[in-house]
């Protein structure tokens, strides 16, 4: 009798633990299985919160939940993937609030640069790149904000594994730091930035910036001299060159070397058509030999 009682109690304990584990797995993976044979309560409201520009209408359109769908029958992981598929949403949490409310909390990516991509129909479209290198089409942004973003050059967009987006671009964290420092410390320079190239970033950790005034400005992401000091030197150099009696078009300013000197190269003078005089080109010209650089020295 003692053995019978022992094994009976042991069996009841094991069965209770097993039933609790199965119930927990069902509640976590398939809550609809706990709804029982009764009809699930229809979804009445969707509440969305975000730190960006996407509104409730975008959330409803993206989730595409059928009218009258029961709250407990919704596949939350699938709904979360729909929100993340756009690329503009960095993180999303979708949860139920019983008895009939679905809540969505999102964290969005902010655009750092514009980049030209190609859609499935072959039409070129303007896309955006975030600090983490994610590429997305972007919705809800004001034209005044996006039109002022520099254009990203020197990168090739490649489709990701899903085929619906693009692989991430390396180097955007450094570019984001450079642009952020420029906006806070040198707003005039930040507004003049036309494009950013990453053609030399992987090899030399150089960021190439183009402005209407300078064909090529090299910033170093590898040097101990941060972007603030490099921007301060750029501001000083531009002021000095603008004060010259006959300013010469600037080909390049290399701020990445650090130390006490900054090489500045100018466009070579070319003969004016039909005259013996020489003029300076307003745009970069091809030359087989790089013109000599002028070095501007700074105190240590």
C-alpha positions in Angstrom: 0.0 0.0 0.0 2.9 2.4 0.7 4.3 1.7 -2.7 0.9 2.3 -4.3 0.4 5.6 -2.5 4.0 6.7 -3.4 3.5 6.0 -7.1 0.0 7.5 -7.2 1.2 10.8 -5.6 4.3 10.8 -7.9 2.1 10.3 -11.0 -0.3 13.1 -10.0 2.7 15.5 -9.5 4.2 14.6 -12.8 0.9 14.9 -14.6 0.3 18.3 -13.0 3.7 19.6 -14.1 3.3 18.2 -17.6 -0.1 19.8 -17.9 1.2 23.2 -16.7 4.1 23.0 -19.2 1.8 22.2 -22.1 -0.5 25.0 -21.0 2.4 27.5 -20.9 3.7 26.5 -24.3 0.2 26.8 -25.8 -0.3 30.3 -24.2 3.1 31.4 -25.5 3.0 30.0 -29.0 -0.7 29.6 -29.8 -2.9 31.6 -27.5 -5.9 30.9 -29.8 -5.7 27.3 -28.6 -6.7 28.5 -25.1 -9.8 30.3 -26.4 -11.8 27.1 -26.3 -14.7 26.3 -28.6 -16.3 29.7 -27.9 -16.0 32.5 -30.5 -13.0 34.9 -30.1 -13.7 38.5 -29.3 -13.3 40.6 -32.5 -10.6 43.2 -32.6 -12.1 46.6 -31.8 -9.1 49.0 -31.7 -5.4 49.3 -32.7 -3.3 51.6 -30.5 0.1 52.7 -32.0 3.0 54.6 -30.4 6.2 55.6 -32.2 9.2 57.9 -31.8 9.1 58.8 -35.5 6.7 60.0 -38.2 4.6 56.9 -39.1 1.0 57.3 -38.1 -1.9 55.0 -37.2 -3.1 54.9 -40.8 0.2 53.5 -41.9 0.2 50.9 -39.1 -3.3 49.7 -40.1 -2.5 49.7 -43.8 0.7 47.7 -43.1 -0.8 45.2 -40.7 -3.7 44.6 -43.1 -5.9 42.8 -40.5 -9.2 41.6 -41.9 -12.3 43.2 -40.5 -13.9 41.2 -37.7 -10.8 39.1 -37.0 -10.6 37.8 -33.4 -8.0 39.2 -31.2 -6.8 35.8 -30.0 -6.5 34.5 -33.5 -4.0 37.0 -34.6 -0.4 35.8 -35.4 1.6 38.4 -33.5 5.1 37.4 -34.9 3.8 37.6 -38.4 2.3 41.1 -37.7 5.6 42.2 -36.3 7.4 41.0 -39.4 5.1 43.1 -41.6 6.1 46.3 -39.7 9.8 45.5 -39.9 9.7 44.7 -43.6 9.6 48.3 -44.6 13.1 49.0 -43.1 11.9 52.3 -41.7 10.9 50.5 -38.4 13.9 49.5 -36.4 12.0 47.6 -33.6 8.3 46.8 -33.1 6.5 45.2 -30.2 2.9 43.9 -30.9 0.8 42.7 -28.0 -2.8 42.1 -27.0 -4.7 44.1 -24.5 -7.7 42.0 -23.5 -10.4 41.8 -24.4 -10.3 43.5 -27.8 -7.3 45.9 -28.3 -4.1 45.4 -30.2 -1.1 47.6 -29.1 1.9 48.5 -31.3 5.0 50.2 -30.1 7.7 51.1 -32.7 11.1 52.6 -32.8 11.9 54.2 -36.2 15.2 54.8 -38.1 16.1 58.3 -38.9 17.5 59.1 -42.4 21.1 60.3 -42.6 21.7 60.3 -46.4 19.8 60.0 -49.6 20.8 57.3 -52.2 19.5 56.6 -55.7 18.1 53.1 -56.1 16.2 51.2 -58.7 12.7 49.7 -58.1 11.5 46.4 -59.6 9.9 48.2 -62.6 13.3 49.7 -63.4 12.4 53.3 -62.3 15.1 55.1 -60.3 13.9 56.3 -56.9 15.3 58.2 -54.0 15.9 56.0 -51.0 17.2 56.8 -47.5 20.1 55.4 -45.4 20.0 55.2 -41.6 22.9 55.3 -39.2 23.1 51.5 -39.0 23.4 51.3 -42.8 19.8 50.1 -43.4 18.3 51.3 -46.7 14.6 52.1 -46.9 12.1 54.0 -49.0 10.7 56.1 -46.2 7.2 57.5 -45.6 5.9 60.5 -43.7 8.9 62.7 -44.0 8.6 66.4 -44.9 10.1 67.5 -48.2 12.1 70.2 -46.4 13.9 67.6 -44.3 14.7 65.1 -47.0 15.7 67.5 -49.7 18.5 68.8 -47.4 20.1 65.4 -46.9 23.4 64.9 -48.8 23.5 62.3 -51.6 25.4 59.1 -50.9 27.9 58.1 -53.7 30.4 55.4 -54.3 28.2 52.5 -53.1 26.4 49.8 -55.0 23.0 48.7 -53.6 22.7 44.9 -53.6 19.5 42.9 -52.8 19.4 41.2 -49.5 18.5 37.5 -48.9 14.8 38.2 -48.8 14.9 40.0 -52.2 12.6 42.8 -50.9 15.3 45.1 -49.6 19.0 45.9 -49.8 22.0 44.8 -47.7 23.3 47.3 -45.2 26.0 49.8 -46.1 29.2 50.0 -44.0 30.6 53.3 -42.7 27.3 55.1 -42.0 28.0 55.4 -38.3 31.1 57.5 -39.0 29.2 59.6 -41.6 26.4 60.2 -39.2 28.9 61.4 -36.6 30.5 63.7 -39.1 27.2 65.2 -40.3 25.9 65.6 -36.7 29.0 67.4 -35.6 28.8 69.7 -38.7 25.2 70.6 -38.0 26.0 71.5 -34.4 29.4 73.1 -34.8 29.5 74.4 -38.3 25.9 74.9 -39.6 27.0 76.8 -42.7 29.3 74.0 -43.8 26.6 71.4 -43.0 24.1 73.2 -45.3 26.7 73.3 -48.2 27.3 69.5 -48.2 26.1 68.2 -51.5 27.2 64.6 -51.5 29.2 62.0 -49.5 31.3 59.3 -51.1 32.5 56.1 -49.4 34.8 54.9 -52.2 37.8 55.0 -49.9 36.2 54.2 -46.6 36.8 50.5 -46.5 40.5 50.8 -47.5 41.6 54.1 -45.9 38.8 55.0 -43.5 38.3 58.2 -45.5 35.0 60.1 -46.0 34.9 62.2 -49.2 32.6 65.2 -49.1 31.7 67.4 -52.1 30.4 71.0 -51.9 29.7 73.6 -54.6 32.8 75.4 -53.4 35.2 72.5 -53.0 35.3 69.5 -55.4 36.7 67.1 -52.8 37.1 67.3 -49.0 38.7 64.4 -47.2 37.8 63.7 -43.6 39.6 60.9 -41.7 37.6 58.6 -39.5 40.8 56.9 -38.4 42.7 59.9 -37.0 42.9 60.9 -33.4 41.8 64.4 -34.5 38.1 64.2 -34.3 35.6 65.6 -36.7 35.2 68.7 -34.6 38.8 69.7 -35.1 38.7 68.8 -38.8 35.7 71.0 -39.3 37.2 73.9 -37.4 40.3 73.7 -39.7 38.0 73.5 -42.8 36.1 76.6 -41.7 39.4 78.5 -41.1 40.8 77.5 -44.5 37.7 78.5 -46.4 37.6 81.9 -44.7 41.3 82.4 -45.6 40.8 81.4 -49.3 37.7 83.5 -49.7 39.7 86.5 -48.6 42.2 86.2 -51.4 42.2 89.0 -54.0 41.4 86.5 -56.8 40.0 83.3 -55.3 41.0 80.1 -57.2 38.7 77.1 -57.6 39.6 74.5 -55.0 40.2 70.9 -56.1 40.7 69.2 -52.8 41.3 69.8 -49.1 42.8 66.9 -47.2 41.9 67.1 -43.5 42.7 63.5 -42.7 46.4 63.8 -42.2 46.3 65.4 -38.8 49.5 67.1 -37.6 50.2 70.8 -38.3 49.6 71.0 -42.0 46.6 70.6 -44.4 47.3 70.2 -48.1 45.0 72.3 -50.4 45.1 71.7 -54.1 43.6 74.1 -56.7 42.2 73.7 -60.1 44.8 74.4 -62.9 44.2 77.4 -65.1 43.2 76.5 -68.7 43.3 78.8 -71.8 40.0 80.5 -72.6 38.7 79.7 -76.1 39.7 82.2 -78.7 41.9 84.3 -76.5 45.4 84.1 -75.2 44.4 84.6 -71.6 43.8 81.8 -69.1 40.7 81.2 -67.0 40.0 79.1 -64.1 37.3 76.4 -64.6 34.2 76.5 -62.5 34.1 72.7 -62.3 36.8 70.0 -61.9 38.7 69.2 -65.0 40.5 66.0 -65.9 44.3 66.3 -65.7 47.0 63.7 -66.1 49.1 65.4 -63.4 47.7 66.5 -60.0 48.4 70.2 -59.4 50.8 71.1 -56.6 49.3 71.5 -53.2 49.5 74.5 -51.0 50.0 73.6 -47.3 48.3 75.6 -44.7 50.0 75.3 -41.3 48.3 75.3 -37.9 49.9 75.7 -34.4 50.2 72.5 -32.4 
